[in-house]
Structures are given as C-alpha cells and as structure tokens.
C-alpha cells in the first residue's frame, strides 16, 4: 500500500482534490439554486433532483469543457510551436525524444507500438484524440445543461421555451463558454512565460534553479 501511494501520489492527490471540490460545488450549488427558486416563488428541489437539473449540468460541464479544450490545444500546439526559455516548450533547434518514431523492439514498449499499422497510427495521436473527445462530450453536455436551465427559468416565468436551433446562438451559452476559455488560456500563457524567469526547486514543471533564463525545456 505504501508503494502504491508513493507511485501514484500525484494522481491520487488531484483526484482527491477534484472529488472534494466537486462535493463542495454540488452542496453550495444546490443551496444557491434553491435560494433562486425561493426568490422566484417556486418550490425548492431535493438534492437528488438537483443532480438532474440544468443548473448542475451547466455549472459542472462548462468548466470541464474549458479544461479539456485548453489541454488539447496545449498538447497540439507544443508539437510545432516553441517558446525560447520556457520549461513548457521543446528546445528551439535540437531534436527531442518525443519527435522520434517509436521502436517496436524496445523492451516494455506499449502493445500498440508492437502491433503497428493503423493501431499504432491512432496510438501516436491518442492523447490528443482523447482530450478532444472529452472536450466535445463536455461541450455537448454543457449545451444541454445550459439549455435545460434556461428553459427551466423560462417555464417558471411562463415564457416561450428555447429550442436547440435557437439556443445555439444564444449569448448566454457562449458567454458561459468564453468566460472559462479565456481563463484557461491565460493560465497556460502564465506558466509558459513565468517558467522562463522563475523557478521551483523539485518541480517537473520548472527548469533547474541554476539554469539560464534562455535555456529551453525542462
């Protein structure tokens, strides 16, 4: 057990933080949503009902959507774009290990590498494919939740409901997306640029403390 936590500490830590944060979001979102319902003169809902509400789907998946978009674009852009001096960039004029073709004879190589063919072609881009797929799924569920929440509000007011075709151009939905996208892109820009001049000893995301500012890569 001790070896398991030592070998998986980073993943376990962030999974625990995710679960704790999601629980906090659900409980506080549930309270906030019921406050809105009371203010509008509507009946409050149970916690179980909250999990199927538009409010829950919209508030959860608009954030997931932006995270997966940011990570997918970062993975793709770092293939061919570079930033001199950043620990988040490949070296400017030197070949990198990640650019070489996979060797099927290498000991303990993943099975798709040994299999070759179409399987290997897909595997070579599997990280980007997975992140883009997660972005698309989150985007769709965010849209569904935002539309559902909008229609729940309209229904309480006795106003005409939105359809999928009309809501896709609604400013509310795109505002929800862009307010999250911009923060994710800013955070990536910050780590790219700050890692040129600033250091954190012991972190894999930082250059060695005594590395020159213009030395590129981790």
Secondary structure, DSSP 8 states (H G I E B T S, - for coil): -HHHHHHSHHHHHHHHHHHHHHHHHHHHHHHHHHHHHHHTT-----HHHHTTSHHHHHHHHHHHHHHHHHHHHHHHHHHH---TT-TTS--SSS--GGGS---TTSTT--HHHHH-HHHHHHHTTHHHHHHHHHHHHHHHHHHHHHHHHHHHHHHHHT-----HHHHTT-HHHHHHHHHHHHHHHHHHHHHHHHHHH---TT-TTS--TTS-TT----
